[in-house]
């Protein structure tokens, strides 16, 4: 079992002043609990931070919880599933009580190709809804997005400095 805790100040600088502010200082933090089993890991994450606003706001205070399971399926294949929830609260603006909620879930498979390359395939879905005056008449208050991910990762083999 492993516990990771981190926190500290977060300085946000707005390129375009928002609500009369060009800079904001707030607190951020994260906690992660991982439990390792013989062929799998279970992870619970919590984050509090300033984010980009979930595609609806020009910045948001975000609280996010995520649960993930990773399992070794065979000698080379591993799989993962995850589910999570995020609450975004608008930083500033004409309606500071505007919120956006997101539920997300995903699954994927990965395997090494060589000693320095991996390939992975995944699916991620997200349901996002807004409450308050976040949307005007031209945007939907709830939407669902689906992503199919194919990824190739490679890294250099370690080298020794003498």
N, C-alpha and C positions, 0 to 999 in steps of 0.2 A: 504494500500500500504506500502511496506517495501523496503528499500534500504540498501544494505550491501556493504561496500567498505573495502578492505584490501590491503596492499602492504608492501613491504620491501625488504631487500637484501636476496639473495638466494646463498648459498655457495654449489658448486658442487665439489665433490672429485671423481676423476677418479681412479678406482682400477688399471687399465692399462693406463698409460699416453697416451693421445690422442692429436695429433698435437703438441707434445712437452710439453703439460700442464698436471699437475697432480691435479690442483685445479683451479676453476674459480668462480669469484664473479659476480653476475648479479642481476638485479632487477626483481621482480615478483609481480603480483597483480591480484586481482579479483574484479569483480563488479556483483552484483545480484540484480535484481528488481523483486519483487513478488507483484502480484495484487490478492487480495482475493475477491471472489464473494460468494454468499450464499452457494453453494454446490461445488465450484471448486476454483482452484488456477491456475494462469498463471504466469510462471517464465521465465525470460530472464537472462542468465548467460554469462559472458565473463571472460576468464582466460588468463593470460600471464605468462608462467613459463618455467622452464627447465624440460623436460620429458625424458622418456627412449628412445624416438626416433621412436615411432610408429612401432616397429618391423623391421625397415629398418636401422636406424642409431644407433651408440653408443652415444646417447644423442642428443637432439634437442631443439631449442627454439620453443616453441609451443604457438600459439594463437588459442583459441577455443571459439566458440559461440554455445550456446545451448538454445533452446526454448522448454518448457515443459508445458503440461496441465494436471492437476490432477483433477478428478471429483469423487464425492461420487455418486455411481450408485444406491445403495440401502442402507438399514440400516446397512449391514455388508460389502458389496462389494464396493471397490473403484478401479478406473481405471486410467491409465496415458498413454499419448503418448508424444513422444519427437522427435525432429529433430535437427541436429547440423552439424557443419563444424569445422575441425581442420586443421591448416597449420603448418607443422613441417619443420624447417630449420636446417640442419645439424650443430652441434656446431663447429666441426673442422675436419680436415682430408685433404686428397688430393684434394677434390672438395668441398670447403665450400659453394658453391652456390647451392648445391643439395637440392631439396625440396620434400616433400611428402604431398599430400592433402588427407583428409579423409572426407567423408560424412557419417553420421550415422543416423539411425532412429530406433525407437522402440516403443513398446506398452506392457502393462501388466495389470494384475488384482491382487488384494490382499484382504485379509480378515483376521480378527482375528479368532483364533481357541479357545483360552482361554484368560484369563486376562493377561497371560504372554507369549503367543505364537501367531505368525502370519504365514500365508502361502502366497506365491505369485508365480505367473506364468507370464513369460514374453518372449518376442521375441526381438532380437536386430539384425540389419544388418548393415554392414559397407562396403563401397566401398573405397578402398585406391589406389592411383596412385602415382607414383614417376616420377620426371623429373630430368634431369641431369644424372650424372653417378652413381646414387645410386645402380643400379642393374647391375650386369655383365650379360653375355649371359645366365647364368643358372637360372635366376629368372624372373618372370613375372613383367612387369611394372604396371599392374593394376590387382587387385584381389578383390573379393567380399567374405565376410564371413557372415555366419548366425549363430546365437546362440539361443537356446531355454533354458530358465532358469526356474528352479523350486527351490524355496528357502523356507526354514523353519527357522524362526527367533524366538528366545526366549530370555527372559530377566528375571532377578530377580525382584520380587516385591520390592518396596522401603521399607527400614526399618529405624527406628528412632534410633539415637544414643542419649543416655541420660547420 
